[in-house]
Amino acid sequence: GRHSRSAVSAASLPLGVAVEIEGIFEVQ
């Protein structure tokens, strides 16, 4: 859950894309 929220917040930033993708892998 925390990883999902972090990814959504980081998505607002250019580098957030990489963070979001990495977060998804951690969840799975």
PDB file with one MODEL, atoms N, CA, C and O in Angstrom:
MODEL        1
ATOM      1  N   GLY A   1       0.837  -1.211   0.000  1.00  0.00           N
ATOM      2  CA  GLY A   1       0.000   0.000   0.000  1.00  0.00           C
ATOM      3  C   GLY A   1       0.862   1.247   0.000  1.00  0.00           C
ATOM      4  O   GLY A   1       0.622   2.178  -0.768  1.00  0.00           O
ATOM      5  N   ARG A   2       1.860   1.262   0.858  1.00  0.00           N
ATOM      6  CA  ARG A   2       2.730   2.446   0.931  1.00  0.00           C
ATOM      7  C   ARG A   2       3.468   2.647  -0.386  1.00  0.00           C
ATOM      8  O   ARG A   2       3.636   3.781  -0.832  1.00  0.00           O
ATOM      9  N   HIS A   3       3.909   1.564  -1.010  1.00  0.00           N
ATOM     10  CA  HIS A   3       4.628   1.672  -2.275  1.00  0.00           C
ATOM     11  C   HIS A   3       3.717   2.282  -3.335  1.00  0.00           C
ATOM     12  O   HIS A   3       4.166   3.089  -4.149  1.00  0.00           O
ATOM     13  N   SER A   4       2.446   1.904  -3.331  1.00  0.00           N
ATOM     14  CA  SER A   4       1.510   2.437  -4.318  1.00  0.00           C
ATOM     15  C   SER A   4       1.373   3.942  -4.161  1.00  0.00           C
ATOM     16  O   SER A   4       1.440   4.681  -5.143  1.00  0.00           O
ATOM     17  N   ARG A   5       1.181   4.400  -2.920  1.00  0.00           N
ATOM     18  CA  ARG A   5       1.024   5.836  -2.682  1.00  0.00           C
ATOM     19  C   ARG A   5       2.287   6.587  -3.091  1.00  0.00           C
ATOM     20  O   ARG A   5       2.205   7.656  -3.697  1.00  0.00           O
ATOM     21  N   SER A   6       3.445   6.039  -2.767  1.00  0.00           N
ATOM     22  CA  SER A   6       4.716   6.686  -3.105  1.00  0.00           C
ATOM     23  C   SER A   6       4.836   6.815  -4.619  1.00  0.00           C
ATOM     24  O   SER A   6       5.286   7.845  -5.120  1.00  0.00           O
ATOM     25  N   ALA A   7       4.440   5.784  -5.342  1.00  0.00           N
ATOM     26  CA  ALA A   7       4.536   5.806  -6.797  1.00  0.00           C
ATOM     27  C   ALA A   7       3.627   6.879  -7.373  1.00  0.00           C
ATOM     28  O   ALA A   7       4.017   7.607  -8.286  1.00  0.00           O
ATOM     29  N   VAL A   8       2.412   6.977  -6.840  1.00  0.00           N
ATOM     30  CA  VAL A   8       1.459   7.968  -7.342  1.00  0.00           C
ATOM     31  C   VAL A   8       1.995   9.376  -7.113  1.00  0.00           C
ATOM     32  O   VAL A   8       1.915  10.224  -8.002  1.00  0.00           O
ATOM     33  N   SER A   9       2.539   9.627  -5.931  1.00  0.00           N
ATOM     34  CA  SER A   9       3.075  10.954  -5.623  1.00  0.00           C
ATOM     35  C   SER A   9       4.284  11.257  -6.492  1.00  0.00           C
ATOM     36  O   SER A   9       4.423  12.370  -6.999  1.00  0.00           O
ATOM     37  N   ALA A  10       5.155  10.279  -6.666  1.00  0.00           N
ATOM     38  CA  ALA A  10       6.368  10.471  -7.459  1.00  0.00           C
ATOM     39  C   ALA A  10       6.026  10.621  -8.938  1.00  0.00           C
ATOM     40  O   ALA A  10       6.799  11.211  -9.693  1.00  0.00           O
ATOM     41  N   ALA A  11       4.880  10.095  -9.359  1.00  0.00           N
ATOM     42  CA  ALA A  11       4.489  10.162 -10.767  1.00  0.00           C
ATOM     43  C   ALA A  11       4.388  11.613 -11.231  1.00  0.00           C
ATOM     44  O   ALA A  11       4.487  11.887 -12.427  1.00  0.00           O
ATOM     45  N   SER A  12       4.194  12.541 -10.303  1.00  0.00           N
ATOM     46  CA  SER A  12       4.088  13.954 -10.653  1.00  0.00           C
ATOM     47  C   SER A  12       5.427  14.497 -11.137  1.00  0.00           C
ATOM     48  O   SER A  12       5.482  15.504 -11.843  1.00  0.00           O
ATOM     49  N   LEU A  13       6.506  13.820 -10.752  1.00  0.00           N
ATOM     50  CA  LEU A  13       7.845  14.267 -11.154  1.00  0.00           C
ATOM     51  C   LEU A  13       8.338  13.448 -12.346  1.00  0.00           C
ATOM     52  O   LEU A  13       7.906  12.310 -12.534  1.00  0.00           O
ATOM     53  N   PRO A  14       9.240  14.017 -13.153  1.00  0.00           N
ATOM     54  CA  PRO A  14       9.784  13.301 -14.323  1.00  0.00           C
ATOM     55  C   PRO A  14      10.389  11.959 -13.932  1.00  0.00           C
ATOM     56  O   PRO A  14      10.159  10.948 -14.595  1.00  0.00           O
ATOM     57  N   LEU A  15      11.162  11.956 -12.854  1.00  0.00           N
ATOM     58  CA  LEU A  15      11.793  10.712 -12.411  1.00  0.00           C
ATOM     59  C   LEU A  15      10.770   9.791 -11.758  1.00  0.00           C
ATOM     60  O   LEU A  15      11.060   8.624 -11.497  1.00  0.00           O
ATOM     61  N   GLY A  16       9.587  10.307 -11.497  1.00  0.00           N
ATOM     62  CA  GLY A  16       8.552   9.510 -10.851  1.00  0.00           C
ATOM     63  C   GLY A  16       8.175   8.291 -11.674  1.00  0.00           C
ATOM     64  O   GLY A  16       7.745   7.273 -11.132  1.00  0.00           O
ATOM     65  N   VAL A  17       8.339   8.399 -12.984  1.00  0.00           N
ATOM     66  CA  VAL A  17       7.981   7.277 -13.856  1.00  0.00           C
ATOM     67  C   VAL A  17       8.793   6.040 -13.490  1.00  0.00           C
ATOM     68  O   VAL A  17       8.241   4.949 -13.346  1.00  0.00           O
ATOM     69  N   ALA A  18      10.096   6.211 -13.342  1.00  0.00           N
ATOM     70  CA  ALA A  18      10.958   5.081 -13.001  1.00  0.00           C
ATOM     71  C   ALA A  18      10.603   4.555 -11.613  1.00  0.00           C
ATOM     72  O   ALA A  18      10.583   3.345 -11.387  1.00  0.00           O
ATOM     73  N   VAL A  19      10.324   5.470 -10.687  1.00  0.00           N
ATOM     74  CA  VAL A  19       9.978   5.073  -9.322  1.00  0.00           C
ATOM     75  C   VAL A  19       8.676   4.291  -9.321  1.00  0.00           C
ATOM     76  O   VAL A  19       8.544   3.293  -8.612  1.00  0.00           O
ATOM     77  N   GLU A  20       7.713   4.745 -10.116  1.00  0.00           N
ATOM     78  CA  GLU A  20       6.422   4.069 -10.166  1.00  0.00           C
ATOM     79  C   GLU A  20       6.592   2.648 -10.704  1.00  0.00           C
ATOM     80  O   GLU A  20       6.036   1.700 -10.151  1.00  0.00           O
ATOM     81  N   ILE A  21       7.357   2.508 -11.774  1.00  0.00           N
ATOM     82  CA  ILE A  21       7.586   1.184 -12.362  1.00  0.00           C
ATOM     83  C   ILE A  21       8.270   0.268 -11.347  1.00  0.00           C
ATOM     84  O   ILE A  21       7.887  -0.891 -11.186  1.00  0.00           O
ATOM     85  N   GLU A  22       9.277   0.798 -10.671  1.00  0.00           N
ATOM     86  CA  GLU A  22      10.010  -0.002  -9.683  1.00  0.00           C
ATOM     87  C   GLU A  22       9.067  -0.415  -8.557  1.00  0.00           C
ATOM     88  O   GLU A  22       9.134  -1.544  -8.072  1.00  0.00           O
ATOM     89  N   GLY A  23       8.189   0.496  -8.141  1.00  0.00           N
ATOM     90  CA  GLY A  23       7.248   0.202  -7.072  1.00  0.00           C
ATOM     91  C   GLY A  23       6.302  -0.917  -7.461  1.00  0.00           C
ATOM     92  O   GLY A  23       5.964  -1.768  -6.638  1.00  0.00           O
ATOM     93  N   ILE A  24       5.875  -0.917  -8.720  1.00  0.00           N
ATOM     94  CA  ILE A  24       4.961  -1.959  -9.188  1.00  0.00           C
ATOM     95  C   ILE A  24       5.636  -3.327  -9.079  1.00  0.00           C
ATOM     96  O   ILE A  24       5.009  -4.298  -8.657  1.00  0.00           O
ATOM     97  N   PHE A  25       6.899  -3.403  -9.456  1.00  0.00           N
ATOM     98  CA  PHE A  25       7.610  -4.676  -9.378  1.00  0.00           C
ATOM     99  C   PHE A  25       7.706  -5.149  -7.934  1.00  0.00           C
ATOM    100  O   PHE A  25       7.590  -6.344  -7.663  1.00  0.00           O
ATOM    101  N   GLU A  26       7.913  -4.227  -7.015  1.00  0.00           N
ATOM    102  CA  GLU A  26       8.018  -4.601  -5.602  1.00  0.00           C
ATOM    103  C   GLU A  26       6.692  -5.167  -5.106  1.00  0.00           C
ATOM    104  O   GLU A  26       6.674  -6.124  -4.332  1.00  0.00           O
ATOM    105  N   VAL A  27       5.587  -4.582  -5.548  1.00  0.00           N
ATOM    106  CA  VAL A  27       4.272  -5.051  -5.116  1.00  0.00           C
ATOM    107  C   VAL A  27       4.034  -6.471  -5.620  1.00  0.00           C
ATOM    108  O   VAL A  27       3.551  -7.330  -4.883  1.00  0.00           O
ATOM    109  N   GLN A  28       4.379  -6.705  -6.884  1.00  0.00           N
ATOM    110  CA  GLN A  28       4.149  -8.034  -7.452  1.00  0.00           C
ATOM    111  C   GLN A  28       5.177  -9.010  -6.902  1.00  0.00           C
ATOM    112  O   GLN A  28       5.159 -10.189  -7.256  1.00  0.00           O
TER     113      GLN A  28
ENDMDL
END
